[in-house]
């Protein structure tokens, strides 16, 4: 089984956008503007869009920001095929991919407080909670929600791949 994070093909982009636009995720995932997705795909220094492939099939995506800093941000993340362990596998592989850049110190993200499924996944991979952000995000359904900023020290991933 071959698993890897790669740049999405042109025909995979609509699937990513569809997940971002799915009303079921309005309180969890933001819709990244098309111009920002295009910039990420066209070699932006600061942003990246990747899909996680298992045996050539895209099972998850990651939209990354702050790639030109020492603290890259997992800005949006989605798993197309849920309940099969792809979330954990893809995030572990994402941490390993980020750890390959020596200047990267920590991978971080914001998660909606109360999204216990996501928070449990992040905790299982070694993300620690750093900061509670009260009323940190207005969702597309109009709710104002609290967020938790979580960090993963990439030295942990470097130790696993060495």
C-alpha positions as CSV (number, residue, x, y, z in Angstrom):
1,X,0.0,0.0,0.0
2,X,1.4,3.3,-1.1
3,X,0.4,6.4,0.9
4,X,1.5,10.0,0.3
5,X,0.6,13.7,0.4
6,X,0.6,15.1,-3.1
7,X,-0.7,18.1,-5.1
8,X,-4.2,17.3,-6.1
9,X,-5.0,16.6,-9.8
10,X,-7.4,19.0,-11.6
11,X,-10.2,16.5,-11.3
12,X,-9.7,16.2,-7.5
13,X,-10.2,19.9,-6.8
14,X,-14.0,19.8,-7.2
15,X,-14.2,17.0,-4.5
16,X,-12.2,19.2,-2.1
17,X,-14.4,22.2,-2.8
18,X,-17.6,20.1,-2.5
19,X,-16.5,19.0,1.0
20,X,-15.7,22.6,2.0
21,X,-19.2,23.6,0.7
22,X,-21.1,20.7,2.3
23,X,-23.6,22.2,4.8
24,X,-22.8,19.3,7.2
25,X,-19.4,21.0,7.8
26,X,-20.5,24.6,8.0
27,X,-19.6,24.7,11.7
28,X,-16.3,22.9,11.3
29,X,-14.7,23.7,7.9
30,X,-14.3,27.1,6.2
31,X,-14.7,27.5,2.5
32,X,-11.3,28.6,1.2
33,X,-11.8,31.1,-1.6
34,X,-11.0,29.9,-5.1
35,X,-8.2,32.5,-5.6
36,X,-6.5,31.2,-2.4
37,X,-6.8,27.5,-3.6
38,X,-5.4,28.5,-7.0
39,X,-2.5,30.3,-5.3
40,X,-1.8,27.2,-3.2
41,X,-1.8,25.1,-6.3
42,X,0.4,27.4,-8.3
43,X,3.4,27.4,-6.0
44,X,2.6,30.0,-3.3
45,X,5.4,30.4,-0.9
46,X,2.9,30.6,2.0
47,X,0.1,28.2,1.1
48,X,-0.2,24.6,-0.1
49,X,-3.1,22.3,-1.0
50,X,-2.5,18.6,-0.8
51,X,-4.4,15.3,-1.0
52,X,-3.5,12.2,0.9
53,X,-3.6,9.3,-1.4
54,X,-3.9,5.6,-0.5
55,X,-3.0,3.4,-3.4
56,X,-3.5,6.3,-5.7
57,X,-7.0,7.2,-4.4
58,X,-7.5,10.6,-2.6
59,X,-8.9,10.0,0.9
60,X,-8.2,13.3,2.6
61,X,-7.1,16.9,1.9
62,X,-5.1,19.5,3.7
63,X,-5.0,23.3,3.1
64,X,-1.9,24.7,4.7
65,X,-0.9,28.3,5.5
66,X,2.1,30.0,7.0
67,X,4.4,27.7,5.0
68,X,7.0,30.5,4.8
69,X,7.4,30.6,8.6
70,X,8.7,28.1,11.2
71,X,5.1,27.3,12.3
72,X,3.1,26.0,9.4
73,X,-0.7,26.0,10.0
74,X,-3.1,23.2,9.0
75,X,-5.9,25.6,8.1
76,X,-8.4,23.2,6.7
77,X,-8.5,19.4,6.8
78,X,-11.1,16.9,5.6
79,X,-11.4,13.2,5.2
80,X,-13.4,11.9,2.3
81,X,-13.7,8.4,3.5
82,X,-14.5,8.4,7.2
83,X,-14.3,5.6,9.7
84,X,-11.5,3.8,8.1
85,X,-8.5,5.3,10.0
86,X,-7.5,7.6,7.1
87,X,-7.8,10.7,9.3
88,X,-5.2,9.5,11.8
89,X,-2.9,8.0,9.1
90,X,-3.1,11.1,6.9
91,X,-2.4,13.5,9.8
92,X,0.6,11.4,11.0
93,X,1.9,11.4,7.4
94,X,1.3,15.2,7.3
95,X,3.4,15.7,10.5
96,X,6.2,13.6,8.9
97,X,6.0,15.6,5.7
98,X,6.3,18.9,7.7
99,X,9.1,17.5,9.8
100,X,11.2,17.0,6.6
101,X,11.6,20.8,6.5
102,X,14.3,21.4,9.1
103,X,13.2,25.0,9.8
104,X,9.7,23.9,10.8
105,X,9.3,23.8,14.6
106,X,5.6,23.2,15.2
107,X,2.5,22.4,13.2
108,X,-0.6,24.1,14.5
109,X,-4.3,24.3,13.9
110,X,-7.5,25.8,15.4
111,X,-10.4,23.5,16.1
112,X,-13.9,24.3,17.2
113,X,-14.2,23.8,20.9
114,X,-16.5,20.8,21.6
115,X,-15.5,19.0,18.4
116,X,-14.4,16.1,20.5
117,X,-13.9,13.7,17.5
118,X,-11.4,16.0,15.9
119,X,-9.8,17.0,19.2
120,X,-9.4,13.3,20.2
121,X,-7.7,12.6,16.9
122,X,-5.3,15.5,17.3
123,X,-4.5,14.5,20.9
124,X,-3.8,10.9,19.8
125,X,-1.2,12.2,17.5
126,X,0.6,14.3,20.1
127,X,-1.1,17.7,19.5
128,X,-1.2,19.7,22.8
129,X,-3.6,22.4,23.6
130,X,-1.9,25.8,23.8
131,X,-4.7,28.4,23.8
132,X,-8.4,28.7,24.2
133,X,-9.9,31.4,21.9
134,X,-13.2,32.6,23.2
135,X,-15.7,33.4,20.3
136,X,-12.8,32.9,17.9
137,X,-14.8,32.1,14.7
138,X,-18.1,32.9,13.1
139,X,-19.2,29.8,11.2
140,X,-21.0,29.9,7.9
141,X,-24.3,28.9,9.7
142,X,-23.9,32.2,11.6
143,X,-22.8,30.7,15.0
144,X,-20.0,32.3,16.9
145,X,-17.9,29.5,18.4
146,X,-15.0,29.1,20.7
147,X,-11.8,27.6,19.3
148,X,-8.8,25.7,20.7
149,X,-5.4,26.3,19.2
150,X,-3.4,23.0,19.2
151,X,0.3,22.5,18.4
152,X,2.4,19.5,17.5
153,X,6.1,19.8,18.1
154,X,7.7,18.4,14.9
155,X,10.7,17.0,16.8
156,X,8.3,14.2,17.8
157,X,7.8,13.3,14.1
158,X,11.5,13.7,13.4
159,X,12.3,11.2,16.1
160,X,9.9,8.7,14.6
161,X,11.3,8.9,11.1
162,X,15.0,8.9,12.1
